[in-house]
Amino acid sequence: MGSELLVVSWDELFRDVVKLGKEIRESGFEPNLLVAVARGGWVIGRIISDVLGLKKAAGITIAFYEEVGRAGKAPIITQPLNVDVSRLKVLVVDDIVDSGATLKVAVNHVKEKGAGEVRSAAPYVKPWSKFEPDYYVKKVDKWVVFPYEYFETVESLKRLGEDVSVENLVKAGFDKEHLKMVDGVEGAP
């Protein structure tokens, strides 16, 4: 495969996000609100809110990536925060920090809305990121494929001219049983 991928399993993701949540809890930070950056931050935010016992959550949607490994020109807020964060302690979460631009835009947006304190978290961070979250678990230098984005990733790889056969995708780290459910995979039943 032309693109170097790190395919994360559901089990690995769960373990890493629980570890992240415990790190946040052990730091003494007690947020009043969790803001998940859509779409990747939704799953992460739900698990972290469970670890922290945090019931209040909101979302912000930011568009940036167009294809596997290809970012747009700049992150754009397509759905702004729609809750009052005045004087609240807010935790902003996403699934990965690549360039750092998306998380930086999200954190600044929450600050501009009047939050008292804002911290950020993501399980995975790229070593070249220009914005490092307050909390993270691992630095990774490959394109991360999350278990909740198999369909999207396969379609993107096809558009990039990659071989999306079951054999090739399994070699890249995809789960064979999960691939059987994904539309457009060559050789899947």
C-alpha positions as CSV (number, residue, x, y, z in Angstrom):
1,M,0.0,0.0,0.0
2,G,1.4,3.4,-0.9
3,S,0.1,5.0,2.3
4,E,1.6,3.8,5.5
5,L,-1.3,2.9,7.8
6,L,-1.7,2.0,11.4
7,V,-5.0,0.2,11.8
8,V,-6.3,0.5,15.4
9,S,-8.6,-2.2,16.7
10,W,-11.6,-1.6,18.9
11,D,-9.8,-3.2,21.8
12,E,-6.7,-1.1,21.4
13,L,-8.7,2.1,21.0
14,F,-10.7,1.3,24.1
15,R,-7.6,0.6,26.2
16,D,-5.9,3.8,24.9
17,V,-8.9,6.0,25.6
18,V,-9.5,4.6,29.0
19,K,-5.8,5.2,29.8
20,L,-6.3,8.8,28.5
21,G,-9.3,9.3,30.7
22,K,-7.5,8.0,33.8
23,E,-4.6,10.4,33.0
24,I,-7.0,13.3,32.9
25,R,-8.7,12.2,36.1
26,E,-5.3,11.7,37.9
27,S,-4.2,15.2,36.8
28,G,-6.8,16.7,39.0
29,F,-8.6,18.5,36.2
30,E,-12.4,18.2,36.7
31,P,-14.2,19.5,33.6
32,N,-17.8,20.7,33.8
33,L,-18.3,20.0,30.0
34,L,-16.7,17.8,27.4
35,V,-16.6,19.1,23.8
36,A,-16.1,16.4,21.2
37,V,-14.7,17.5,17.8
38,A,-16.9,15.8,15.2
39,R,-16.7,13.2,13.9
40,G,-13.6,11.5,15.3
41,G,-14.0,12.9,18.8
42,W,-17.5,11.5,19.3
43,V,-16.4,8.0,20.2
44,I,-13.4,9.2,22.2
45,G,-15.6,11.7,24.0
46,R,-18.2,9.1,25.0
47,I,-15.5,6.8,26.5
48,I,-13.8,9.6,28.3
49,S,-17.1,10.9,29.7
50,D,-17.7,7.4,31.1
51,V,-14.3,7.3,32.7
52,L,-14.7,10.7,34.2
53,G,-18.4,10.3,35.2
54,L,-19.0,13.5,33.1
55,K,-22.7,13.8,32.0
56,K,-22.5,17.1,30.1
57,A,-21.2,17.0,26.5
58,A,-21.4,19.1,23.4
59,G,-19.9,19.0,19.9
60,I,-18.2,21.1,17.3
61,T,-17.7,20.1,13.7
62,I,-14.5,21.1,11.9
63,A,-13.7,20.0,8.3
64,F,-10.1,19.6,7.3
65,Y,-9.1,16.2,5.7
66,E,-10.1,15.4,2.2
67,E,-8.5,11.9,1.6
68,V,-6.2,9.6,3.4
69,G,-3.0,11.6,4.1
70,R,-4.3,14.7,2.3
71,A,-5.5,17.8,4.3
72,G,-7.5,20.7,3.0
73,K,-6.1,24.2,3.0
74,A,-7.3,25.1,6.6
75,P,-9.7,23.8,9.2
76,I,-13.2,25.3,8.9
77,I,-15.8,25.3,11.6
78,T,-18.9,23.9,9.9
79,Q,-21.0,23.5,13.1
80,P,-20.0,25.9,15.9
81,L,-20.5,25.2,19.6
82,N,-24.1,25.8,20.5
83,V,-24.0,25.7,24.3
84,D,-23.0,28.3,26.9
85,V,-19.5,27.6,28.2
86,S,-19.1,30.8,30.2
87,R,-16.7,30.3,33.1
88,L,-16.8,26.5,32.7
89,K,-13.9,24.1,32.8
90,V,-14.0,22.5,29.4
91,L,-12.3,19.4,28.0
92,V,-12.0,19.4,24.2
93,V,-11.4,15.9,22.7
94,D,-10.5,14.5,19.3
95,D,-9.3,11.1,18.1
96,I,-6.0,12.3,16.7
97,V,-3.8,15.4,16.4
98,D,-2.0,15.4,13.1
99,S,-0.9,19.0,12.2
100,G,-2.6,20.3,15.3
101,A,-4.6,22.8,13.3
102,T,-8.0,21.3,13.9
103,L,-7.6,20.9,17.7
104,K,-6.1,24.4,17.9
105,V,-9.2,25.9,16.1
106,A,-11.5,23.9,18.4
107,V,-9.7,25.0,21.6
108,N,-9.6,28.7,20.5
109,H,-13.3,28.6,19.5
110,V,-14.2,27.3,23.0
111,K,-12.0,30.0,24.6
112,E,-13.6,32.7,22.5
113,K,-17.0,31.5,23.8
114,G,-15.9,32.4,27.3
115,A,-14.8,29.2,28.9
116,G,-13.0,29.6,32.2
117,E,-10.4,26.9,31.5
118,V,-9.9,24.8,28.5
119,R,-7.8,21.7,28.2
120,S,-7.5,19.3,25.3
121,A,-7.0,15.5,24.8
122,A,-6.6,12.9,22.1
123,P,-5.3,9.4,22.3
124,Y,-2.9,9.8,19.4
125,V,-0.6,12.6,18.3
126,K,1.7,12.9,15.4
127,P,5.3,13.9,16.2
128,W,5.2,16.8,13.8
129,S,2.1,18.4,15.3
130,K,2.4,22.1,15.9
131,F,-0.2,22.0,18.7
132,E,0.1,19.4,21.4
133,P,-2.9,18.5,23.5
134,D,-2.7,18.7,27.3
135,Y,-3.3,14.9,27.4
136,Y,-2.4,12.1,25.0
137,V,-1.4,8.5,25.1
138,K,0.8,7.8,22.1
139,K,2.9,9.5,19.4
140,V,2.3,7.8,16.0
141,D,3.9,8.7,12.7
142,K,1.6,6.7,10.3
143,W,-1.9,7.4,9.0
144,V,-4.2,6.0,11.7
145,V,-7.3,4.1,10.6
146,F,-9.9,3.9,13.4
147,P,-12.3,0.9,13.6
148,Y,-15.2,3.3,13.0
149,E,-14.0,4.5,9.7
150,Y,-13.4,1.4,7.6
151,F,-16.0,2.3,4.9
152,E,-14.6,5.9,4.6
153,T,-11.0,4.7,4.4
154,V,-11.7,2.0,1.8
155,E,-13.5,4.5,-0.4
156,S,-10.6,7.0,0.0
157,L,-8.0,4.4,-0.8
158,K,-9.9,3.4,-3.9
159,R,-10.0,7.1,-5.1
160,L,-6.2,7.2,-4.6
161,G,-5.8,4.1,-6.8
162,E,-4.8,1.7,-4.0
163,D,-5.4,-2.0,-4.1
164,V,-8.4,-2.6,-1.8
165,S,-8.5,-6.4,-2.0
166,V,-9.1,-8.2,1.3
167,E,-5.6,-9.7,1.0
168,N,-3.9,-6.4,0.7
169,L,-6.0,-4.7,3.4
170,V,-5.4,-7.5,5.9
171,K,-1.6,-7.1,5.2
172,A,-2.0,-3.4,6.0
173,G,-3.6,-4.4,9.4
174,F,-7.4,-4.3,8.7
175,D,-9.5,-6.9,10.5
176,K,-10.6,-9.6,8.0
177,E,-14.0,-10.2,9.6
178,H,-14.8,-6.5,9.7
179,L,-13.7,-6.1,6.1
180,K,-16.4,-8.6,5.1
181,M,-19.0,-6.1,6.0
182,V,-17.5,-3.2,4.1
183,D,-18.9,-2.2,0.7
184,G,-16.4,-2.1,-2.2
185,V,-13.7,-4.4,-0.8
186,E,-12.5,-6.7,-3.6
187,G,-12.7,-10.4,-2.6
188,A,-15.1,-9.9,0.3
189,P,-18.1,-12.2,0.3
